[in-house]
Amino acid sequence: MQAEESFIRLTNDNIIELVRERRNELITKLLDAAELNLFLKESFGITEVSLIKQEFIKRALKELELSPINLPHYGQIILEIRKTGSLTISSDNEKRFYLDIRNSIKNYLL
C-alpha cells in the first residue's frame, strides 16, 4: 500500500487567508499591554504611553484585525508564496506586517 501525499492547493484565496492570519496573530500578540509597550519602544522609541492612548491604539489594532488585508501592501509576499509554493513567510517579509501595524497606529503617537 502506497502512502498518499496530501497537499494544500495554493489558490489566491488560500494565500490571502494565510497572510491575513499571520497579520492577525501579530495583532493579537500586541493587544497585550506588555507586548504593545515593547513594540512601541522598539518601533517608535517611545517608553511611556498613557493608558488612554494605549486604549486608542488597541482599538485601532482591533479594527485592523477585522479588516481585509491591503493587497498592494502584501503583494510581494503573496507573489513569493505563489512562486515558491511554500507557506512559510520569510523574516524579511515579516517586516511588512509590522509596517502595516505601525502605519495603523502612528497617528495616535503624534
MARTIKOL-458055 format. One record per atom (N, C-alpha, C, O): residue number from 1; residue in three letters; atom name; x, y, z. Coordinates in steps of 0.2 Angstrom, whole numbers, always signed. Example, Ala and Ser with C-alpha at 12.3 -4.5 7.8 and 13.67 -1.06 7.14 Angstrom:
// residues 2
+-----+---------+-------+-------+-------+-------+
! num ! residuo ! atomo !    xx !    yy !    zz !
+-----+---------+-------+-------+-------+-------+
!   1 !     ALA !     N !   +66 !   -28 !   +39 !
!   1 !     ALA !    CA !   +62 !   -22 !   +39 !
!   1 !     ALA !     C !   +66 !   -16 !   +39 !
!   1 !     ALA !     O !   +71 !   -17 !   +42 !
!   2 !     SER !     N !   +64 !   -11 !   +35 !
!   2 !     SER !    CA !   +68 !    -5 !   +36 !
!   2 !     SER !     C !   +64 !    +0 !   +39 !
!   2 !     SER !     O !   +67 !    +6 !   +40 !
+-----+---------+-------+-------+-------+-------+
// end
This chain:
// residues 110
+-----+---------+-------+-------+-------+-------+
! num ! residuo ! atomo !    xx !    yy !    zz !
+-----+---------+-------+-------+-------+-------+
!   1 !     MET !     N !    +4 !    -6 !    +0 !
!   1 !     MET !    CA !    +0 !    +0 !    +0 !
!   1 !     MET !     C !    +4 !    +6 !    +0 !
!   1 !     MET !     O !    +9 !    +7 !    +4 !
!   2 !     GLN !     N !    +3 !   +11 !    -5 !
!   2 !     GLN !    CA !    +7 !   +17 !    -5 !
!   2 !     GLN !     C !    +5 !   +22 !    -1 !
!   2 !     GLN !     O !    -2 !   +23 !    +0 !
!   3 !     ALA !     N !    +9 !   +26 !    +2 !
!   3 !     ALA !    CA !    +7 !   +31 !    +6 !
!   3 !     ALA !     C !    +4 !   +37 !    +2 !
!   3 !     ALA !     O !    +8 !   +39 !    -3 !
!   4 !     GLU !     N !    -1 !   +40 !    +3 !
!   4 !     GLU !    CA !    -4 !   +45 !    -1 !
!   4 !     GLU !     C !    -1 !   +52 !    +2 !
!   4 !     GLU !     O !    -1 !   +53 !    +8 !
!   5 !     GLU !     N !    +0 !   +56 !    -3 !
!   5 !     GLU !    CA !    +3 !   +63 !    -1 !
!   5 !     GLU !     C !    -3 !   +67 !    -1 !
!   5 !     GLU !     O !    -7 !   +67 !    -5 !
!   6 !     SER !     N !    -3 !   +71 !    +5 !
!   6 !     SER !    CA !    -9 !   +76 !    +5 !
!   6 !     SER !     C !    -5 !   +83 !    +4 !
!   6 !     SER !     O !    +0 !   +84 !    +6 !
!   7 !     PHE !     N !    -9 !   +87 !    +1 !
!   7 !     PHE !    CA !    -6 !   +94 !    -1 !
!   7 !     PHE !     C !   -12 !   +99 !    -1 !
!   7 !     PHE !     O !   -18 !   +97 !    -1 !
!   8 !     ILE !     N !   -10 !  +105 !    +0 !
!   8 !     ILE !    CA !   -15 !  +111 !    +0 !
!   8 !     ILE !     C !   -14 !  +114 !    -6 !
!   8 !     ILE !     O !    -8 !  +116 !    -8 !
!   9 !     ARG !     N !   -19 !  +115 !   -10 !
!   9 !     ARG !    CA !   -19 !  +118 !   -16 !
!   9 !     ARG !     C !   -19 !  +126 !   -15 !
!   9 !     ARG !     O !   -23 !  +129 !   -11 !
!  10 !     LEU !     N !   -13 !  +129 !   -17 !
!  10 !     LEU !    CA !   -12 !  +136 !   -15 !
!  10 !     LEU !     C !   -16 !  +140 !   -20 !
!  10 !     LEU !     O !   -13 !  +142 !   -26 !
!  11 !     THR !     N !   -22 !  +142 !   -19 !
!  11 !     THR !    CA !   -26 !  +147 !   -23 !
!  11 !     THR !     C !   -24 !  +154 !   -20 !
!  11 !     THR !     O !   -22 !  +155 !   -14 !
!  12 !     ASN !     N !   -26 !  +159 !   -24 !
!  12 !     ASN !    CA !   -25 !  +166 !   -21 !
!  12 !     ASN !     C !   -29 !  +167 !   -15 !
!  12 !     ASN !     O !   -26 !  +170 !   -10 !
!  13 !     ASP !     N !   -35 !  +164 !   -14 !
!  13 !     ASP !    CA !   -39 !  +165 !    -8 !
!  13 !     ASP !     C !   -35 !  +161 !    -2 !
!  13 !     ASP !     O !   -35 !  +164 !    +4 !
!  14 !     ASN !     N !   -32 !  +155 !    -3 !
!  14 !     ASN !    CA !   -28 !  +152 !    +2 !
!  14 !     ASN !     C !   -22 !  +156 !    +5 !
!  14 !     ASN !     O !   -21 !  +157 !   +10 !
!  15 !     ILE !     N !   -19 !  +159 !    +0 !
!  15 !     ILE !    CA !   -13 !  +163 !    +1 !
!  15 !     ILE !     C !   -15 !  +170 !    +5 !
!  15 !     ILE !     O !   -12 !  +171 !   +10 !
!  16 !     ILE !     N !   -20 !  +173 !    +3 !
!  16 !     ILE !    CA !   -23 !  +179 !    +6 !
!  16 !     ILE !     C !   -25 !  +177 !   +13 !
!  16 !     ILE !     O !   -24 !  +181 !   +18 !
!  17 !     GLU !     N !   -28 !  +172 !   +14 !
!  17 !     GLU !    CA !   -30 !  +170 !   +21 !
!  17 !     GLU !     C !   -24 !  +169 !   +25 !
!  17 !     GLU !     O !   -24 !  +170 !   +31 !
!  18 !     LEU !     N !   -19 !  +165 !   +22 !
!  18 !     LEU !    CA !   -13 !  +164 !   +26 !
!  18 !     LEU !     C !   -10 !  +171 !   +29 !
!  18 !     LEU !     O !    -8 !  +171 !   +34 !
!  19 !     VAL !     N !    -9 !  +175 !   +24 !
!  19 !     VAL !    CA !    -6 !  +182 !   +26 !
!  19 !     VAL !     C !   -11 !  +185 !   +31 !
!  19 !     VAL !     O !    -8 !  +188 !   +36 !
!  20 !     ARG !     N !   -17 !  +185 !   +30 !
!  20 !     ARG !    CA !   -22 !  +188 !   +35 !
!  20 !     ARG !     C !   -21 !  +185 !   +42 !
!  20 !     ARG !     O !   -21 !  +189 !   +47 !
!  21 !     GLU !     N !   -21 !  +178 !   +42 !
!  21 !     GLU !    CA !   -20 !  +175 !   +48 !
!  21 !     GLU !     C !   -13 !  +177 !   +52 !
!  21 !     GLU !     O !   -13 !  +178 !   +58 !
!  22 !     ARG !     N !    -8 !  +177 !   +48 !
!  22 !     ARG !    CA !    -2 !  +179 !   +51 !
!  22 !     ARG !     C !    -2 !  +186 !   +54 !
!  22 !     ARG !     O !    +1 !  +188 !   +59 !
!  23 !     ARG !     N !    -5 !  +191 !   +50 !
!  23 !     ARG !    CA !    -5 !  +198 !   +52 !
!  23 !     ARG !     C !    -9 !  +198 !   +59 !
!  23 !     ARG !     O !    -8 !  +202 !   +63 !
!  24 !     ASN !     N !   -15 !  +194 !   +59 !
!  24 !     ASN !    CA !   -19 !  +194 !   +65 !
!  24 !     ASN !     C !   -16 !  +191 !   +71 !
!  24 !     ASN !     O !   -17 !  +193 !   +76 !
!  25 !     GLU !     N !   -12 !  +186 !   +70 !
!  25 !     GLU !    CA !    -8 !  +183 !   +75 !
!  25 !     GLU !     C !    -4 !  +189 !   +79 !
!  25 !     GLU !     O !    -3 !  +189 !   +85 !
!  26 !     LEU !     N !    +0 !  +193 !   +74 !
!  26 !     LEU !    CA !    +4 !  +198 !   +77 !
!  26 !     LEU !     C !    +0 !  +203 !   +81 !
!  26 !     LEU !     O !    +2 !  +206 !   +86 !
!  27 !     ILE !     N !    -6 !  +205 !   +78 !
!  27 !     ILE !    CA !   -10 !  +210 !   +81 !
!  27 !     ILE !     C !   -13 !  +207 !   +88 !
!  27 !     ILE !     O !   -12 !  +211 !   +93 !
!  28 !     THR !     N !   -15 !  +201 !   +88 !
!  28 !     THR !    CA !   -17 !  +198 !   +94 !
!  28 !     THR !     C !   -12 !  +198 !  +100 !
!  28 !     THR !     O !   -13 !  +200 !  +105 !
!  29 !     LYS !     N !    -6 !  +197 !   +98 !
!  29 !     LYS !    CA !    +0 !  +197 !  +102 !
!  29 !     LYS !     C !    +1 !  +204 !  +105 !
!  29 !     LYS !     O !    +2 !  +205 !  +111 !
!  30 !     LEU !     N !    +0 !  +209 !  +101 !
!  30 !     LEU !    CA !    +1 !  +216 !  +103 !
!  30 !     LEU !     C !    -5 !  +219 !  +107 !
!  30 !     LEU !     O !    -4 !  +225 !  +110 !
!  31 !     LEU !     N !   -10 !  +216 !  +107 !
!  31 !     LEU !    CA !   -16 !  +218 !  +112 !
!  31 !     LEU !     C !   -14 !  +217 !  +119 !
!  31 !     LEU !     O !   -18 !  +220 !  +123 !
!  32 !     ASP !     N !    -9 !  +213 !  +121 !
!  32 !     ASP !    CA !    -6 !  +213 !  +127 !
!  32 !     ASP !     C !    -2 !  +219 !  +129 !
!  32 !     ASP !     O !    +2 !  +221 !  +125 !
!  33 !     ALA !     N !    -4 !  +222 !  +134 !
!  33 !     ALA !    CA !    +0 !  +229 !  +136 !
!  33 !     ALA !     C !    +7 !  +228 !  +136 !
!  33 !     ALA !     O !   +11 !  +233 !  +134 !
!  34 !     ALA !     N !   +10 !  +223 !  +139 !
!  34 !     ALA !    CA !   +17 !  +222 !  +139 !
!  34 !     ALA !     C !   +20 !  +222 !  +132 !
!  34 !     ALA !     O !   +25 !  +225 !  +131 !
!  35 !     GLU !     N !   +17 !  +218 !  +128 !
!  35 !     GLU !    CA !   +20 !  +217 !  +121 !
!  35 !     GLU !     C !   +19 !  +223 !  +117 !
!  35 !     GLU !     O !   +23 !  +225 !  +113 !
!  36 !     LEU !     N !   +13 !  +227 !  +118 !
!  36 !     LEU !    CA !   +12 !  +233 !  +115 !
!  36 !     LEU !     C !   +17 !  +238 !  +117 !
!  36 !     LEU !     O !   +20 !  +242 !  +113 !
!  37 !     ASN !     N !   +19 !  +239 !  +123 !
!  37 !     ASN !    CA !   +24 !  +244 !  +126 !
!  37 !     ASN !     C !   +31 !  +242 !  +123 !
!  37 !     ASN !     O !   +35 !  +246 !  +121 !
!  38 !     LEU !     N !   +32 !  +236 !  +122 !
!  38 !     LEU !    CA !   +39 !  +234 !  +120 !
!  38 !     LEU !     C !   +39 !  +235 !  +112 !
!  38 !     LEU !     O !   +44 !  +238 !  +110 !
!  39 !     PHE !     N !   +34 !  +234 !  +109 !
!  39 !     PHE !    CA !   +33 !  +236 !  +101 !
!  39 !     PHE !     C !   +34 !  +243 !  +100 !
!  39 !     PHE !     O !   +38 !  +246 !   +96 !
!  40 !     LEU !     N !   +31 !  +247 !  +105 !
!  40 !     LEU !    CA !   +31 !  +255 !  +104 !
!  40 !     LEU !     C !   +38 !  +257 !  +105 !
!  40 !     LEU !     O !   +41 !  +262 !  +102 !
!  41 !     LYS !     N !   +41 !  +254 !  +110 !
!  41 !     LYS !    CA !   +48 !  +256 !  +112 !
!  41 !     LYS !     C !   +53 !  +254 !  +106 !
!  41 !     LYS !     O !   +57 !  +258 !  +104 !
!  42 !     GLU !     N !   +52 !  +248 !  +103 !
!  42 !     GLU !    CA !   +57 !  +246 !   +98 !
!  42 !     GLU !     C !   +55 !  +250 !   +91 !
!  42 !     GLU !     O !   +60 !  +251 !   +87 !
!  43 !     SER !     N !   +49 !  +251 !   +90 !
!  43 !     SER !    CA !   +47 !  +254 !   +83 !
!  43 !     SER !     C !   +47 !  +261 !   +83 !
!  43 !     SER !     O !   +49 !  +264 !   +78 !
!  44 !     PHE !     N !   +46 !  +264 !   +89 !
!  44 !     PHE !    CA !   +45 !  +272 !   +89 !
!  44 !     PHE !     C !   +50 !  +275 !   +94 !
!  44 !     PHE !     O !   +50 !  +281 !   +94 !
!  45 !     GLY !     N !   +53 !  +271 !   +98 !
!  45 !     GLY !    CA !   +57 !  +274 !  +103 !
!  45 !     GLY !     C !   +53 !  +277 !  +109 !
!  45 !     GLY !     O !   +56 !  +281 !  +112 !
!  46 !     ILE !     N !   +47 !  +275 !  +110 !
!  46 !     ILE !    CA !   +43 !  +278 !  +115 !
!  46 !     ILE !     C !   +43 !  +273 !  +121 !
!  46 !     ILE !     O !   +41 !  +267 !  +120 !
!  47 !     THR !     N !   +45 !  +276 !  +127 !
!  47 !     THR !    CA !   +45 !  +272 !  +133 !
!  47 !     THR !     C !   +39 !  +272 !  +137 !
!  47 !     THR !     O !   +37 !  +268 !  +141 !
!  48 !     GLU !     N !   +35 !  +278 !  +136 !
!  48 !     GLU !    CA !   +29 !  +278 !  +140 !
!  48 !     GLU !     C !   +23 !  +281 !  +136 !
!  48 !     GLU !     O !   +24 !  +285 !  +132 !
!  49 !     VAL !     N !   +17 !  +277 !  +136 !
!  49 !     VAL !    CA !   +11 !  +279 !  +133 !
!  49 !     VAL !     C !    +6 !  +279 !  +138 !
!  49 !     VAL !     O !    +5 !  +275 !  +142 !
!  50 !     SER !     N !    +2 !  +285 !  +138 !
!  50 !     SER !    CA !    -4 !  +285 !  +143 !
!  50 !     SER !     C !    -9 !  +279 !  +142 !
!  50 !     SER !     O !    -9 !  +276 !  +136 !
!  51 !     LEU !     N !   -12 !  +277 !  +147 !
!  51 !     LEU !    CA !   -17 !  +272 !  +146 !
!  51 !     LEU !     C !   -23 !  +274 !  +141 !
!  51 !     LEU !     O !   -25 !  +269 !  +138 !
!  52 !     ILE !     N !   -24 !  +280 !  +141 !
!  52 !     ILE !    CA !   -29 !  +282 !  +136 !
!  52 !     ILE !     C !   -27 !  +281 !  +129 !
!  52 !     ILE !     O !   -30 !  +278 !  +124 !
!  53 !     LYS !     N !   -21 !  +283 !  +127 !
!  53 !     LYS !    CA !   -18 !  +282 !  +121 !
!  53 !     LYS !     C !   -17 !  +274 !  +119 !
!  53 !     LYS !     O !   -18 !  +272 !  +114 !
!  54 !     GLN !     N !   -15 !  +270 !  +124 !
!  54 !     GLN !    CA !   -15 !  +263 !  +124 !
!  54 !     GLN !     C !   -22 !  +260 !  +121 !
!  54 !     GLN !     O !   -22 !  +256 !  +117 !
!  55 !     GLU !     N !   -27 !  +263 !  +124 !
!  55 !     GLU !    CA !   -34 !  +260 !  +123 !
!  55 !     GLU !     C !   -36 !  +262 !  +115 !
!  55 !     GLU !     O !   -38 !  +258 !  +112 !
!  56 !     PHE !     N !   -34 !  +268 !  +113 !
!  56 !     PHE !    CA !   -35 !  +270 !  +106 !
!  56 !     PHE !     C !   -31 !  +266 !  +102 !
!  56 !     PHE !     O !   -33 !  +264 !   +96 !
!  57 !     ILE !     N !   -25 !  +264 !  +103 !
!  57 !     ILE !    CA !   -20 !  +260 !   +99 !
!  57 !     ILE !     C !   -23 !  +253 !   +99 !
!  57 !     ILE !     O !   -24 !  +250 !   +93 !
!  58 !     LYS !     N !   -26 !  +251 !  +104 !
!  58 !     LYS !    CA !   -29 !  +244 !  +104 !
!  58 !     LYS !     C !   -35 !  +244 !  +100 !
!  58 !     LYS !     O !   -36 !  +239 !   +97 !
!  59 !     ARG !     N !   -39 !  +249 !  +100 !
!  59 !     ARG !    CA !   -45 !  +249 !   +96 !
!  59 !     ARG !     C !   -43 !  +249 !   +89 !
!  59 !     ARG !     O !   -46 !  +246 !   +85 !
!  60 !     ALA !     N !   -38 !  +253 !   +87 !
!  60 !     ALA !    CA !   -35 !  +253 !   +80 !
!  60 !     ALA !     C !   -33 !  +246 !   +78 !
!  60 !     ALA !     O !   -34 !  +244 !   +72 !
!  61 !     LEU !     N !   -30 !  +243 !   +82 !
!  61 !     LEU !    CA !   -27 !  +236 !   +81 !
!  61 !     LEU !     C !   -33 !  +231 !   +80 !
!  61 !     LEU !     O !   -33 !  +227 !   +75 !
!  62 !     LYS !     N !   -38 !  +232 !   +84 !
!  62 !     LYS !    CA !   -44 !  +228 !   +83 !
!  62 !     LYS !     C !   -47 !  +229 !   +77 !
!  62 !     LYS !     O !   -50 !  +224 !   +73 !
!  63 !     GLU !     N !   -48 !  +235 !   +75 !
!  63 !     GLU !    CA !   -51 !  +237 !   +68 !
!  63 !     GLU !     C !   -47 !  +234 !   +62 !
!  63 !     GLU !     O !   -49 !  +232 !   +58 !
!  64 !     LEU !     N !   -40 !  +235 !   +63 !
!  64 !     LEU !    CA !   -36 !  +232 !   +58 !
!  64 !     LEU !     C !   -37 !  +224 !   +57 !
!  64 !     LEU !     O !   -37 !  +222 !   +52 !
!  65 !     GLU !     N !   -37 !  +221 !   +63 !
!  65 !     GLU !    CA !   -38 !  +214 !   +63 !
!  65 !     GLU !     C !   -44 !  +212 !   +60 !
!  65 !     GLU !     O !   -45 !  +206 !   +57 !
!  66 !     LEU !     N !   -50 !  +216 !   +60 !
!  66 !     LEU !    CA !   -56 !  +214 !   +57 !
!  66 !     LEU !     C !   -56 !  +216 !   +49 !
!  66 !     LEU !     O !   -60 !  +213 !   +45 !
!  67 !     SER !     N !   -51 !  +220 !   +47 !
!  67 !     SER !    CA !   -51 !  +222 !   +40 !
!  67 !     SER !     C !   -48 !  +217 !   +36 !
!  67 !     SER !     O !   -44 !  +213 !   +38 !
!  68 !     PRO !     N !   -50 !  +217 !   +29 !
!  68 !     PRO !    CA !   -46 !  +213 !   +24 !
!  68 !     PRO !     C !   -39 !  +216 !   +24 !
!  68 !     PRO !     O !   -38 !  +222 !   +25 !
!  69 !     ILE !     N !   -34 !  +212 !   +21 !
!  69 !     ILE !    CA !   -28 !  +214 !   +20 !
!  69 !     ILE !     C !   -27 !  +219 !   +14 !
!  69 !     ILE !     O !   -31 !  +218 !   +10 !
!  70 !     ASN !     N !   -22 !  +223 !   +15 !
!  70 !     ASN !    CA !   -21 !  +228 !    +9 !
!  70 !     ASN !     C !   -17 !  +224 !    +4 !
!  70 !     ASN !     O !   -11 !  +223 !    +5 !
!  71 !     LEU !     N !   -20 !  +222 !    -2 !
!  71 !     LEU !    CA !   -17 !  +218 !    -7 !
!  71 !     LEU !     C !   -11 !  +221 !   -10 !
!  71 !     LEU !     O !    -6 !  +218 !   -11 !
!  72 !     PRO !     N !   -11 !  +228 !   -11 !
!  72 !     PRO !    CA !    -5 !  +231 !   -14 !
!  72 !     PRO !     C !    +1 !  +230 !    -9 !
!  72 !     PRO !     O !    +7 !  +229 !   -11 !
!  73 !     HIS !     N !    -1 !  +231 !    -3 !
!  73 !     HIS !    CA !    +5 !  +231 !    +3 !
!  73 !     HIS !     C !    +8 !  +224 !    +3 !
!  73 !     HIS !     O !   +14 !  +224 !    +4 !
!  74 !     TYR !     N !    +4 !  +219 !    +3 !
!  74 !     TYR !    CA !    +6 !  +212 !    +4 !
!  74 !     TYR !     C !    +7 !  +209 !    -2 !
!  74 !     TYR !     O !    +8 !  +203 !    -2 !
!  75 !     GLY !     N !    +7 !  +212 !    -8 !
!  75 !     GLY !    CA !    +8 !  +209 !   -15 !
!  75 !     GLY !     C !   +14 !  +205 !   -15 !
!  75 !     GLY !     O !   +14 !  +200 !   -18 !
!  76 !     GLN !     N !   +19 !  +208 !   -13 !
!  76 !     GLN !    CA !   +26 !  +204 !   -14 !
!  76 !     GLN !     C !   +26 !  +198 !   -10 !
!  76 !     GLN !     O !   +28 !  +193 !   -12 !
!  77 !     ILE !     N !   +23 !  +198 !    -4 !
!  77 !     ILE !    CA !   +23 !  +191 !    +0 !
!  77 !     ILE !     C !   +18 !  +186 !    -4 !
!  77 !     ILE !     O !   +20 !  +180 !    -4 !
!  78 !     ILE !     N !   +13 !  +189 !    -6 !
!  78 !     ILE !    CA !    +8 !  +184 !   -10 !
!  78 !     ILE !     C !   +11 !  +181 !   -16 !
!  78 !     ILE !     O !   +11 !  +175 !   -17 !
!  79 !     LEU !     N !   +15 !  +185 !   -20 !
!  79 !     LEU !    CA !   +18 !  +183 !   -26 !
!  79 !     LEU !     C !   +24 !  +178 !   -24 !
!  79 !     LEU !     O !   +25 !  +173 !   -27 !
!  80 !     GLU !     N !   +27 !  +179 !   -18 !
!  80 !     GLU !    CA !   +33 !  +175 !   -16 !
!  80 !     GLU !     C !   +30 !  +168 !   -14 !
!  80 !     GLU !     O !   +33 !  +163 !   -16 !
!  81 !     ILE !     N !   +24 !  +168 !   -11 !
!  81 !     ILE !    CA !   +21 !  +162 !    -9 !
!  81 !     ILE !     C !   +19 !  +158 !   -15 !
!  81 !     ILE !     O !   +20 !  +152 !   -15 !
!  82 !     ARG !     N !   +16 !  +161 !   -19 !
!  82 !     ARG !    CA !   +13 !  +158 !   -25 !
!  82 !     ARG !     C !   +19 !  +155 !   -30 !
!  82 !     ARG !     O !   +19 !  +150 !   -32 !
!  83 !     LYS !     N !   +25 !  +159 !   -30 !
!  83 !     LYS !    CA !   +30 !  +157 !   -34 !
!  83 !     LYS !     C !   +34 !  +151 !   -31 !
!  83 !     LYS !     O !   +36 !  +146 !   -34 !
!  84 !     THR !     N !   +35 !  +151 !   -24 !
!  84 !     THR !    CA !   +39 !  +146 !   -21 !
!  84 !     THR !     C !   +34 !  +140 !   -19 !
!  84 !     THR !     O !   +37 !  +134 !   -18 !
!  85 !     GLY !     N !   +28 !  +141 !   -18 !
!  85 !     GLY !    CA !   +23 !  +136 !   -16 !
!  85 !     GLY !     C !   +24 !  +134 !    -8 !
!  85 !     GLY !     O !   +21 !  +129 !    -6 !
!  86 !     SER !     N !   +28 !  +138 !    -5 !
!  86 !     SER !    CA !   +29 !  +137 !    +2 !
!  86 !     SER !     C !   +25 !  +142 !    +6 !
!  86 !     SER !     O !   +23 !  +148 !    +5 !
!  87 !     LEU !     N !   +22 !  +139 !   +12 !
!  87 !     LEU !    CA !   +18 !  +143 !   +16 !
!  87 !     LEU !     C !   +22 !  +146 !   +21 !
!  87 !     LEU !     O !   +19 !  +150 !   +26 !
!  88 !     THR !     N !   +28 !  +146 !   +21 !
!  88 !     THR !    CA !   +32 !  +150 !   +26 !
!  88 !     THR !     C !   +33 !  +157 !   +24 !
!  88 !     THR !     O !   +34 !  +158 !   +18 !
!  89 !     ILE !     N !   +33 !  +161 !   +29 !
!  89 !     ILE !    CA !   +34 !  +168 !   +27 !
!  89 !     ILE !     C !   +41 !  +170 !   +30 !
!  89 !     ILE !     O !   +42 !  +169 !   +36 !
!  90 !     SER !     N !   +45 !  +173 !   +26 !
!  90 !     SER !    CA !   +52 !  +174 !   +27 !
!  90 !     SER !     C !   +52 !  +180 !   +32 !
!  90 !     SER !     O !   +48 !  +184 !   +33 !
!  91 !     SER !     N !   +58 !  +180 !   +36 !
!  91 !     SER !    CA !   +59 !  +186 !   +41 !
!  91 !     SER !     C !   +59 !  +193 !   +37 !
!  91 !     SER !     O !   +57 !  +198 !   +40 !
!  92 !     ASP !     N !   +62 !  +193 !   +31 !
!  92 !     ASP !    CA !   +61 !  +199 !   +28 !
!  92 !     ASP !     C !   +54 !  +201 !   +26 !
!  92 !     ASP !     O !   +53 !  +207 !   +27 !
!  93 !     ASN !     N !   +50 !  +197 !   +25 !
!  93 !     ASN !    CA !   +43 !  +198 !   +23 !
!  93 !     ASN !     C !   +39 !  +200 !   +30 !
!  93 !     ASN !     O !   +34 !  +203 !   +30 !
!  94 !     GLU !     N !   +42 !  +197 !   +35 !
!  94 !     GLU !    CA !   +39 !  +198 !   +42 !
!  94 !     GLU !     C !   +38 !  +206 !   +43 !
!  94 !     GLU !     O !   +34 !  +208 !   +47 !
!  95 !     LYS !     N !   +44 !  +209 !   +41 !
!  95 !     LYS !    CA !   +44 !  +217 !   +42 !
!  95 !     LYS !     C !   +38 !  +220 !   +39 !
!  95 !     LYS !     O !   +36 !  +225 !   +42 !
!  96 !     ARG !     N !   +35 !  +218 !   +34 !
!  96 !     ARG !    CA !   +30 !  +221 !   +30 !
!  96 !     ARG !     C !   +24 !  +221 !   +35 !
!  96 !     ARG !     O !   +20 !  +225 !   +35 !
!  97 !     PHE !     N !   +23 !  +215 !   +39 !
!  97 !     PHE !    CA !   +17 !  +215 !   +43 !
!  97 !     PHE !     C !   +18 !  +221 !   +49 !
!  97 !     PHE !     O !   +13 !  +224 !   +50 !
!  98 !     TYR !     N !   +24 !  +221 !   +51 !
!  98 !     TYR !    CA !   +25 !  +226 !   +56 !
!  98 !     TYR !     C !   +24 !  +233 !   +54 !
!  98 !     TYR !     O !   +22 !  +238 !   +57 !
!  99 !     LEU !     N !   +26 !  +234 !   +47 !
!  99 !     LEU !    CA !   +25 !  +241 !   +44 !
!  99 !     LEU !     C !   +17 !  +243 !   +44 !
!  99 !     LEU !     O !   +15 !  +248 !   +45 !
! 100 !     ASP !     N !   +13 !  +238 !   +42 !
! 100 !     ASP !    CA !    +6 !  +239 !   +41 !
! 100 !     ASP !     C !    +3 !  +241 !   +48 !
! 100 !     ASP !     O !    -1 !  +245 !   +49 !
! 101 !     ILE !     N !    +6 !  +237 !   +53 !
! 101 !     ILE !    CA !    +3 !  +239 !   +60 !
! 101 !     ILE !     C !    +6 !  +246 !   +62 !
! 101 !     ILE !     O !    +2 !  +250 !   +65 !
! 102 !     ARG !     N !   +12 !  +247 !   +61 !
! 102 !     ARG !    CA !   +15 !  +254 !   +63 !
! 102 !     ARG !     C !   +11 !  +259 !   +59 !
! 102 !     ARG !     O !    +9 !  +264 !   +63 !
! 103 !     ASN !     N !    +9 !  +258 !   +53 !
! 103 !     ASN !    CA !    +5 !  +263 !   +49 !
! 103 !     ASN !     C !    -2 !  +265 !   +52 !
! 103 !     ASN !     O !    -4 !  +270 !   +52 !
! 104 !     SER !     N !    -5 !  +259 !   +55 !
! 104 !     SER !    CA !   -11 !  +260 !   +58 !
! 104 !     SER !     C !   -12 !  +263 !   +64 !
! 104 !     SER !     O !   -17 !  +266 !   +66 !
! 105 !     ILE !     N !    -6 !  +263 !   +68 !
! 105 !     ILE !    CA !    -6 !  +266 !   +75 !
! 105 !     ILE !     C !    -2 !  +273 !   +76 !
! 105 !     ILE !     O !    -3 !  +276 !   +81 !
! 106 !     LYS !     N !    +2 !  +274 !   +71 !
! 106 !     LYS !    CA !    +6 !  +280 !   +71 !
! 106 !     LYS !     C !    +3 !  +287 !   +73 !
! 106 !     LYS !     O !    +5 !  +291 !   +76 !
! 107 !     ASN !     N !    -3 !  +288 !   +70 !
! 107 !     ASN !    CA !    -7 !  +294 !   +72 !
! 107 !     ASN !     C !    -9 !  +295 !   +79 !
! 107 !     ASN !     O !   -10 !  +301 !   +81 !
! 108 !     TYR !     N !    -9 !  +290 !   +83 !
! 108 !     TYR !    CA !   -10 !  +290 !   +90 !
! 108 !     TYR !     C !    -4 !  +292 !   +94 !
! 108 !     TYR !     O !    -5 !  +293 !  +100 !
! 109 !     LEU !     N !    +1 !  +292 !   +91 !
! 109 !     LEU !    CA !    +8 !  +293 !   +94 !
! 109 !     LEU !     C !   +11 !  +300 !   +93 !
! 109 !     LEU !     O !   +16 !  +302 !   +96 !
! 110 !     LEU !     N !    +7 !  +304 !   +89 !
! 110 !     LEU !    CA !   +10 !  +311 !   +87 !
! 110 !     LEU !     C !    +8 !  +316 !   +93 !
! 110 !     LEU !     O !   +10 !  +322 !   +92 !
+-----+---------+-------+-------+-------+-------+
// end
